[in-house]
Amino acid sequence: MKHALITGASRGLGLALARALAADGWSLTLTARGTADLHAAATELGATAIPGDVTDPEHRERLAQAVPELDLLVNNASGLGPVPLPALAELPVDGLRALLESNVLAPLGLIQATLPALRKRQGAIINISSDAAVEAYEGWGGYGATKAALEQLSHVLAAEEPEVAVWWVDPGEMRTRMLADAIGADEAAQADPPDMVAPALLSLLARRPASGRFTRGELA
């Protein structure tokens, strides 16, 4: 049985992907900050729940120790930063620093901690990105900068780890709490729910293309 570790797995895309993988026969280790929601998801899916914050190095080490053999790491946990989304002229530097911690340093730290397990199984890494990493949207400068950094780390990692598949994926807009916080609940409600996006990520695992950047449209 293949095993996946998913961050930000208590809701949104992380939970949708966990459900899709469980239905496909994967065993799962799930993590998120929301303890009650995470345990509910783990109970539903027969998964292992390890609550915590991936910005905490000790938590990342606990996760790595829990998955000595690993087929898939999904870095889905992410922060949005200050809301309403400010222009760069007003973006608090401390807010950007915290965003870099959650969206760049934490995923890299978890990759470093789990690479031995991934190498052992010739596994795969999915880093969830955004079109804000490559497009200029007013108010999205801080978030977009962190996702651009995550994409560049992914690109370099793919060159350095040829035996591990590294995919960085722009899933498009989804009906999530994060999107509602960014653009408002009414507009966010028009986006597709995460469970319509998860199958596109499963197609990566089925096809195992070369490492690279993908959008949801390319995977549909």
Secondary structure per residue as TSV (DSSP state, phi and psi in degrees):
chain	resnum	aa	ss	phi	psi
A	1	M	-	360.0	132.8
A	2	K	-	-79.3	151.4
A	3	H	E	-125.9	136.2
A	4	A	E	-124.1	145.1
A	5	L	E	-114.4	122.9
A	6	I	E	-122.7	127.6
A	7	T	E	-95.7	156.1
A	8	G	S	60.8	41.7
A	9	A	T	-95.6	6.1
A	10	S	T	-85.9	-14.7
A	11	R	S	-163.2	177.2
A	12	G	H	62.9	-145.5
A	13	L	H	-63.9	-36.3
A	14	G	H	-59.3	-44.5
A	15	L	H	-69.5	-41.5
A	16	A	H	-61.2	-42.6
A	17	L	H	-68.0	-38.9
A	18	A	H	-59.6	-43.0
A	19	R	H	-63.1	-41.6
A	20	A	H	-66.6	-41.1
A	21	L	H	-67.6	-41.0
A	22	A	H	-60.5	-41.3
A	23	A	H	-65.4	-24.4
A	24	D	T	-90.7	4.4
A	25	G	T	95.6	9.6
A	26	W	-	-80.6	150.1
A	27	S	E	-93.1	152.1
A	28	L	E	-135.2	141.7
A	29	T	E	-116.3	125.5
A	30	L	E	-118.6	142.3
A	31	T	E	-138.9	150.2
A	32	A	-	-172.5	167.6
A	33	R	S	-80.3	-28.8
A	34	G	-	-79.6	96.8
A	35	T	H	-60.9	-48.4
A	36	A	H	-63.4	-47.2
A	37	D	H	-65.3	-36.6
A	38	L	H	-66.2	-44.5
A	39	H	H	-66.0	-34.9
A	40	A	H	-63.3	-42.9
A	41	A	H	-64.5	-43.3
A	42	A	H	-64.4	-40.1
A	43	T	H	-63.3	-43.7
A	44	E	H	-59.3	-39.3
A	45	L	H	-103.2	-0.7
A	46	G	T	65.2	35.6
A	47	A	-	-103.8	168.9
A	48	T	E	-93.3	127.6
A	49	A	E	-105.1	129.9
A	50	I	-	-130.0	89.7
A	51	P	-	-66.0	148.8
A	52	G	-	157.5	177.5
A	53	D	-	-107.0	121.6
A	54	V	T	-69.0	-9.3
A	55	T	T	-76.6	-9.1
A	56	D	S	-90.2	115.8
A	57	P	H	-57.5	-35.2
A	58	E	H	-67.2	-36.2
A	59	H	H	-67.0	-42.0
A	60	R	H	-60.1	-38.4
A	61	E	H	-66.6	-38.6
A	62	R	H	-60.8	-42.2
A	63	L	H	-63.0	-45.0
A	64	A	H	-62.7	-40.7
A	65	Q	H	-66.7	-25.9
A	66	A	H	-78.8	-14.8
A	67	V	-	-128.8	70.5
A	68	P	S	-64.3	-23.6
A	69	E	S	-127.2	129.0
A	70	L	-	-142.8	131.3
A	71	D	S	-98.0	-24.4
A	72	L	E	-153.1	128.6
A	73	L	E	-112.5	126.9
A	74	V	E	-114.9	109.4
A	75	N	E	-88.1	90.6
A	76	N	-	-107.0	-29.5
A	77	A	-	-58.4	137.0
A	78	S	-	-160.1	151.2
A	79	G	-	-107.7	157.9
A	80	L	-	-99.1	-28.9
A	81	G	-	93.6	-170.0
A	82	P	S	-60.9	137.4
A	83	V	S	-126.9	147.3
A	84	P	S	-55.2	148.9
A	85	L	-	-60.3	120.1
A	86	P	-	-88.9	155.1
A	87	A	-	-64.2	157.1
A	88	L	G	-58.6	-30.0
A	89	A	G	-62.6	-25.5
A	90	E	G	-111.9	2.9
A	91	L	-	-68.0	119.4
A	92	P	-	-63.8	130.0
A	93	V	H	-60.9	-38.1
A	94	D	H	-64.8	-34.0
A	95	G	H	-65.3	-40.8
A	96	L	H	-66.9	-37.9
A	97	R	H	-61.1	-43.5
A	98	A	H	-65.8	-36.8
A	99	L	H	-67.4	-39.5
A	100	L	H	-62.5	-36.8
A	101	E	I	-62.2	-45.3
A	102	S	I	-80.5	-35.3
A	103	N	I	-97.7	-15.7
A	104	V	I	-124.4	-56.9
A	105	L	I	-69.6	-40.4
A	106	A	H	-64.3	-47.9
A	107	P	H	-59.3	-42.0
A	108	L	H	-63.6	-42.9
A	109	G	H	-60.5	-39.6
A	110	L	H	-71.6	-36.3
A	111	I	H	-60.2	-47.5
A	112	Q	H	-59.4	-40.2
A	113	A	H	-71.3	-29.4
A	114	T	H	-104.1	-4.4
A	115	L	H	-57.0	-41.2
A	116	P	H	-56.9	-40.8
A	117	A	H	-69.4	-37.9
A	118	L	H	-69.4	-40.4
A	119	R	H	-61.4	-40.0
A	120	K	H	-58.8	-35.0
A	121	R	H	-104.9	5.2
A	122	Q	T	48.2	54.1
A	123	G	-	-83.6	-161.1
A	124	A	E	-139.9	154.5
A	125	I	E	-124.7	130.8
A	126	I	E	-115.1	116.8
A	127	N	E	-103.7	119.7
A	128	I	E	-80.2	120.5
A	129	S	-	-113.0	-149.3
A	130	S	-	-165.6	155.3
A	131	D	G	-66.7	-17.8
A	132	A	G	-66.3	-13.8
A	133	A	G	-73.7	-22.5
A	134	V	T	-124.9	-7.7
A	135	E	S	-117.5	158.1
A	136	A	-	-102.7	100.1
A	137	Y	-	-110.1	129.1
A	138	E	T	-57.2	132.5
A	139	G	T	88.3	-14.1
A	140	W	-	-102.2	16.5
A	141	G	H	-62.0	-45.7
A	142	G	H	-66.3	-52.5
A	143	Y	H	-60.0	-46.1
A	144	G	H	-62.1	-37.5
A	145	A	H	-63.5	-39.1
A	146	T	H	-68.8	-37.9
A	147	K	H	-71.1	-33.8
A	148	A	H	-63.2	-40.7
A	149	A	H	-64.1	-42.2
A	150	L	H	-62.1	-38.7
A	151	E	H	-65.2	-41.8
A	152	Q	H	-66.8	-40.3
A	153	L	H	-59.0	-41.6
A	154	S	H	-62.3	-43.3
A	155	H	H	-62.5	-44.7
A	156	V	H	-67.8	-41.6
A	157	L	H	-59.1	-39.5
A	158	A	H	-61.0	-36.4
A	159	A	H	-72.8	-32.6
A	160	E	H	-85.2	-22.8
A	161	E	-	-123.4	72.0
A	162	P	T	-64.3	-21.1
A	163	E	T	-85.9	-7.5
A	164	V	S	-113.6	127.4
A	165	A	E	-74.4	131.9
A	166	V	E	-125.5	116.2
A	167	W	E	-122.0	129.2
A	168	W	E	-111.9	127.3
A	169	V	E	-125.1	130.0
A	170	D	E	-95.6	106.2
A	171	P	-	-82.5	-3.9
A	172	G	-	79.0	177.4
A	173	E	-	-67.6	138.9
A	174	M	B	-133.6	153.9
A	175	R	S	-78.3	83.0
A	176	T	-	-128.0	166.4
A	177	R	H	-63.5	-36.9
A	178	M	H	-62.9	-45.3
A	179	L	H	-64.4	-39.2
A	180	A	H	-61.8	-39.7
A	181	D	H	-63.7	-32.4
A	182	A	H	-81.5	-42.9
A	183	I	H	-122.7	-2.9
A	184	G	-	103.2	146.4
A	185	A	H	-64.1	-39.5
A	186	D	H	-64.0	-46.1
A	187	E	H	-69.4	-38.9
A	188	A	H	-63.3	-29.9
A	189	A	T	-65.3	-16.5
A	190	Q	T	-81.6	-13.9
A	191	A	S	-79.2	160.4
A	192	D	B	-68.8	145.7
A	193	P	-	-70.1	155.9
A	194	P	G	-58.5	-29.4
A	195	D	G	-70.2	-10.5
A	196	M	G	-87.4	-13.4
A	197	V	T	-95.5	-33.9
A	198	A	H	-53.9	-39.8
A	199	P	H	-59.6	-30.0
A	200	A	H	-63.6	-36.4
A	201	L	H	-71.5	-36.1
A	202	L	H	-63.1	-31.3
A	203	S	H	-64.8	-30.5
A	204	L	H	-60.5	-44.6
A	205	L	H	-66.8	-35.5
A	206	A	H	-71.5	-38.9
A	207	R	H	-88.3	-31.1
A	208	R	-	42.9	65.4
A	209	P	-	-71.8	173.0
A	210	A	-	-60.3	152.4
A	211	S	S	-54.0	144.2
A	212	G	E	165.1	-174.9
A	213	R	E	-94.7	136.1
A	214	F	E	-134.9	148.6
A	215	T	E	-107.3	162.9
A	216	R	H	-58.2	-40.3
A	217	G	H	-61.5	-34.1
A	218	E	H	-72.2	-22.3
A	219	L	H	-97.7	-13.4
A	220	A	-	-65.4	360.0
